[in-house]
Amino acid sequence: MHNLLKRQLKKYLSENLSEDDALNPFLTAVERSYENYDDKLSMLQRATTISSEELYAANRELENEAQRQNHILNSLEKAITSLEANLEHKNQLDYNSENEFDAEKLAKHISDLARKVANMAMEKDNLLKDLKTQNESLNNYAHIVSHDLKSPIRNISTLMNWILEDEKGKFSPESSINCSLITQNLEKMDKLIDGILEHATMGTTNENYVSFSLKSVLDNLKQTLYIPKNINIIYADTLPILFCEIKRIEQLFMNLIINAVTATEEIEQGIIEIKAKDQGDYWKFSITDNGKGIPENHQSSIFEMFKKLDTDSKSTGIGLALVKKIVDLYEGEISLKSEENKGTTFFFTLKKPYDRST
């Protein structure tokens, strides 16, 4: 028997019993009951250690899961707050991360917001369809009105030419001048109608994007536009190759060049300089002249329809409005810097094209 156990038992036995051999079977039975005590104790301690480690790991996993769930709830709360703000939702969900989480209430609230988003998307589609229909009607109306206006204007112009030819010599000098003014105003009205139609339909027609040299476009404009001998147009041979709708770019530079020519035609030596600079996603251009400049009180409204310089009787007031609309179509910006009797510089950017098939 284990010495410690035997000594402990004999402490409580009388002296005659502790030496009695008849007690040996009892002591042997007790000894056998404690044979596996150490092993069992070791197994119990090991099981306790394992259970403690598993419990610790489980607690850590629960803690991580709780943090993840809390993060999800915070994200949901932010998403719902954003949706409510955009939808101007009045029945806001009374949710606080410290309060008891009601999944059913949250699901119902999200469903309600989703329905509102779906309704807004449907309304947006309907508005876009209506806008498309109205744009088509407006374009048709613009074409019809321009045709109906241009026909009588051209008829009047033809009749005036006939009258001048048939009655040549019968008109007084003053009447001849007046007839000439009528013809000039008819031509101006014809150009004005063309400009209005061009501005109204700008962006509704799809023109193919092509690669072309800006220098070649400017070379052609110098040949086709009337450029007085006192004006010199300067640009480098290294102007960029553009991938754009060539007709719109021609129209943009044509209107700005005509504007610069008008500003410099009355000075002794007019200079128009065109520059280009690569700015990553954009091309930046400038067109500078040394002409009469634009008065400060006109600079803020020069790009509006029918806005023109008071001294410029030939202008229709549409050219620069068309320029701005083309720049807008290419997601660019346009501005100017001008000083009277010193000249003007127009700055504008054009966004480089992207792959429209993606």
C-alpha positions in Angstrom: 0.0 0.0 0.0 1.1 3.6 -0.6 3.0 4.7 2.5 1.2 8.0 2.8 -2.2 6.3 2.6 -1.2 3.5 5.1 0.1 6.0 7.6 -3.0 8.1 7.3 -5.2 5.1 8.0 -3.3 3.9 11.0 -3.6 7.4 12.6 -7.3 6.7 13.1 -6.9 3.0 14.3 -6.2 1.9 17.8 -2.8 0.3 18.4 -4.1 -3.2 18.7 -6.1 -2.9 15.4 -3.2 -1.4 13.4 -1.1 -4.5 14.2 -3.9 -7.0 13.7 -3.3 -9.2 10.6 -7.1 -9.7 10.3 -7.2 -6.1 9.0 -4.9 -6.8 6.1 -7.7 -7.9 3.6 -9.4 -4.5 4.3 -6.2 -2.6 3.7 -5.5 -4.5 0.5 -9.0 -3.7 -0.8 -8.4 0.0 -0.1 -5.0 -0.2 -1.8 -6.5 -1.7 -5.0 -9.2 1.0 -5.2 -6.3 3.5 -5.4 -4.1 1.6 -7.8 -5.0 3.9 -10.8 -5.5 7.0 -8.9 -2.4 8.8 -10.2 -3.1 7.8 -13.8 -6.7 8.8 -13.4 -5.7 12.1 -11.9 -3.2 12.7 -14.7 -5.9 11.9 -17.3 -8.3 14.3 -15.5 -5.7 17.1 -15.5 -4.9 16.5 -19.1 -8.6 16.5 -20.0 -9.1 19.7 -18.1 -6.2 21.4 -19.9 -7.6 20.3 -23.3 -11.1 21.5 -22.4 -9.6 24.9 -21.3 -7.7 25.3 -24.6 -10.8 24.4 -26.6 -12.9 26.8 -24.6 -10.3 29.6 -25.1 -10.2 29.0 -28.8 -14.0 28.9 -29.0 -14.2 32.2 -27.0 -11.7 33.8 -29.4 -13.7 32.6 -32.4 -16.9 33.9 -30.9 -15.2 37.2 -30.2 -14.0 37.5 -33.8 -17.5 36.5 -35.1 -19.1 39.2 -32.8 -16.7 41.8 -34.2 -17.5 40.7 -37.8 -21.2 40.9 -37.1 -20.8 44.3 -35.5 -18.9 45.5 -38.6 -21.7 44.2 -40.8 -24.3 46.0 -38.7 -22.3 49.2 -38.8 -22.0 48.9 -42.6 -25.8 48.3 -42.9 -26.5 51.2 -40.7 -24.4 53.5 -42.8 -25.9 52.2 -46.0 -29.4 52.7 -44.6 -28.6 56.2 -43.5 -27.3 57.0 -46.9 -30.4 55.6 -48.6 -32.7 57.5 -46.3 -30.8 60.7 -47.0 -31.0 60.2 -50.8 -34.6 59.1 -50.7 -35.6 61.6 -48.1 -37.1 58.7 -46.2 -39.2 59.8 -43.2 -39.7 56.5 -41.3 -36.2 56.0 -40.4 -35.2 52.8 -38.7 -34.7 53.3 -34.9 -31.5 51.3 -34.7 -28.6 51.6 -32.3 -25.8 49.1 -32.2 -26.1 49.1 -28.4 -29.8 48.1 -28.6 -31.1 44.6 -29.3 -30.8 43.8 -33.0 -34.1 43.1 -34.7 -33.2 41.3 -38.0 -36.8 41.1 -39.2 -37.3 44.8 -38.7 -34.1 45.6 -40.5 -35.0 43.2 -43.4 -38.3 44.9 -43.8 -36.7 48.3 -43.7 -34.2 47.4 -46.4 -37.0 45.9 -48.5 -38.9 49.2 -48.3 -35.8 51.2 -49.3 -35.1 48.8 -52.2 -38.7 49.3 -53.5 -38.2 53.0 -53.4 -34.9 52.7 -55.3 -36.6 50.5 -57.9 -39.4 53.1 -58.3 -36.8 55.9 -58.7 -35.0 53.8 -61.4 -38.3 53.3 -63.2 -39.2 57.0 -63.0 -35.7 57.8 -64.3 -36.2 55.5 -67.3 -39.5 57.1 -68.0 -38.0 60.5 -67.8 -35.2 59.6 -70.2 -37.7 58.1 -72.7 -39.8 61.3 -72.5 -36.6 63.4 -72.9 -35.6 61.4 -75.9 -39.0 61.9 -77.4 -39.0 65.6 -76.7 -35.5 66.0 -78.2 -36.6 64.2 -81.4 -39.7 66.4 -81.6 -37.5 69.5 -81.0 -35.0 68.5 -83.7 -37.9 67.9 -86.1 -39.4 71.2 -85.2 -36.1 73.0 -85.7 -35.7 71.5 -89.2 -39.2 72.4 -90.1 -39.0 75.9 -88.8 -35.6 76.5 -90.4 -36.9 75.2 -93.8 -40.1 77.4 -93.5 -38.0 80.4 -92.6 -35.2 80.0 -95.1 -37.5 79.5 -98.1 -39.2 83.0 -97.9 -35.8 84.6 -97.1 -34.2 83.1 -100.2 -37.3 84.1 -102.2 -37.0 87.7 -101.0 -33.3 87.7 -101.7 -33.9 86.4 -105.3 -36.7 89.0 -105.9 -34.4 91.8 -104.6 -31.7 90.7 -107.1 -34.2 90.7 -109.9 -35.5 94.1 -109.0 -32.0 95.5 -108.9 -31.2 94.0 -112.3 -34.5 95.1 -113.9 -34.6 98.6 -112.4 -30.9 99.3 -112.6 -30.4 103.0 -113.2 -33.9 103.9 -111.9 -32.9 103.8 -108.3 -31.4 106.7 -106.6 -28.0 106.1 -104.9 -29.7 106.1 -101.5 -32.2 103.5 -102.7 -29.5 101.3 -104.1 -27.7 101.4 -100.8 -30.9 100.5 -99.0 -31.5 97.5 -101.3 -27.9 96.4 -100.7 -28.5 96.6 -97.0 -31.7 94.5 -97.4 -29.7 91.8 -99.3 -27.0 91.8 -96.6 -29.5 91.4 -93.8 -31.3 88.6 -95.7 -27.9 86.8 -95.9 -27.3 87.4 -92.2 -30.8 85.9 -91.4 -30.0 82.9 -93.5 -26.7 82.4 -91.5 -28.5 83.0 -88.3 -31.1 80.2 -89.0 -28.3 77.8 -90.0 -26.5 78.6 -86.7 -29.6 78.1 -84.6 -30.3 74.7 -86.3 -26.7 73.7 -85.9 -26.8 74.5 -82.2 -30.1 72.8 -81.6 -29.1 69.6 -83.2 -25.5 69.5 -81.9 -24.8 66.2 -80.1 -27.9 64.4 -81.6 -26.1 63.2 -84.7 -23.5 60.4 -84.4 -20.3 61.1 -86.4 -17.6 58.5 -86.7 -14.4 59.0 -84.7 -11.4 59.2 -87.0 -7.7 59.9 -86.6 -6.5 63.1 -88.3 -3.8 65.7 -88.1 -4.9 69.0 -86.5 -2.3 70.7 -88.7 -4.0 69.4 -91.9 -7.3 70.7 -90.6 -5.8 74.2 -90.0 -4.1 74.1 -93.3 -7.4 73.5 -95.0 -9.1 76.2 -93.0 -6.5 78.7 -94.1 -7.2 77.8 -97.7 -11.0 78.0 -97.4 -11.5 81.0 -95.1 -11.0 84.6 -96.1 -7.8 85.7 -94.3 -6.8 89.3 -95.1 -3.2 89.8 -96.2 -2.4 91.8 -93.0 -3.1 88.7 -90.8 -0.6 85.9 -90.2 -1.8 82.6 -88.7 1.0 80.8 -86.8 1.0 77.2 -85.5 3.7 74.5 -85.1 4.2 71.5 -87.4 4.1 69.3 -84.2 0.4 69.8 -83.5 -1.1 66.5 -82.3 -2.9 63.7 -84.1 -6.5 63.7 -82.8 -9.0 60.9 -82.7 -12.3 62.8 -82.8 -15.3 63.8 -84.9 -13.4 65.7 -87.5 -16.3 68.0 -88.6 -16.9 69.2 -85.1 -13.3 70.0 -84.6 -13.2 71.8 -87.9 -16.2 73.9 -86.8 -14.7 74.6 -83.4 -11.4 76.0 -84.8 -13.1 77.7 -87.7 -15.4 79.8 -85.4 -12.5 80.7 -83.2 -10.3 81.6 -86.1 -13.0 83.7 -87.7 -13.5 85.4 -84.3 -9.7 86.2 -84.2 -9.7 87.4 -87.8 -12.6 89.8 -87.1 -10.6 91.1 -84.1 -7.4 91.8 -86.1 -8.5 92.7 -89.6 -8.3 96.4 -88.9 -4.8 96.5 -87.4 -1.6 96.9 -89.4 -0.2 93.5 -88.7 -2.5 90.9 -87.2 -1.1 87.7 -85.6 -3.1 84.7 -84.7 -1.2 81.9 -82.8 -2.5 78.4 -82.2 -0.9 76.2 -79.6 -1.5 72.7 -78.2 -0.3 70.9 -75.0 -0.7 67.4 -73.8 -2.2 67.2 -70.3 -2.7 63.5 -69.8 -6.4 62.8 -70.2 -6.9 66.1 -72.0 -5.5 68.2 -74.8 -5.2 71.9 -74.0 -5.4 74.4 -76.8 -5.0 78.2 -77.0 -5.8 80.6 -79.8 -4.2 84.1 -79.3 -4.7 87.2 -81.3 -3.3 90.7 -81.0 -6.6 92.4 -82.0 -9.0 94.8 -80.4 -9.8 92.6 -77.4 -13.1 92.0 -75.7 -14.5 94.6 -73.3 -14.6 93.2 -69.7 -18.4 93.7 -69.5 -18.8 91.2 -72.4 -16.4 88.6 -71.3 -18.7 86.8 -68.8 -21.5 86.3 -71.3 -19.6 85.9 -74.6 -20.4 82.2 -74.9 -24.2 82.6 -74.5 -26.5 82.4 -77.5 -27.0 85.7 -79.4 -24.4 87.5 -77.2 -22.0 89.6 -79.3 -19.9 92.7 -79.3 -22.0 95.8 -79.8 -19.5 97.0 -82.4 -19.7 93.8 -84.5 -22.7 94.1 -86.8 -21.8 91.1 -88.9 -21.8 88.6 -86.0 -24.9 86.4 -85.4 -24.0 85.8 -81.8 -24.0 82.0 -82.3 -20.4 81.1 -83.2 -18.9 81.1 -79.7 -22.0 79.4 -78.3 -21.4 76.6 -80.8 -17.7 76.5 -79.7 -18.7 76.1 -76.1 -21.2 73.4 -76.9 -18.6 71.4 -78.8 -16.1 71.8 -75.9 -18.8 70.6 -73.5 -19.5 67.5 -75.7 -15.8 66.6 -75.3 -16.1 67.1 -71.5 -13.7 70.1 -71.7 -13.7 73.6 -70.4 -13.2 77.0 -72.2 -12.2 80.3 -70.9 -10.6 83.5 -72.2 -8.2 86.2 -71.2 -8.5 89.6 -73.0 -7.5 93.2 -72.7 -8.9 95.9 -74.9 -6.6 97.0 -77.7 -4.0 94.3 -76.8 -5.6 91.1 -77.8 -7.5 88.0 -76.6 -6.5 84.4 -75.8 -9.1 81.6 -75.8 -8.1 78.5 -73.7 -10.0 75.3 -74.1 -9.6 71.6 -73.3 -10.8 68.5 -75.1 -10.9 65.1 -73.4 -9.1 62.4 -75.2 -11.4 59.6 -76.5 -11.9 56.4 -74.7 -12.9 53.0 -76.0 -16.7 53.3 -76.4 -17.1 49.5 -76.9 -16.3 48.9 -73.2 
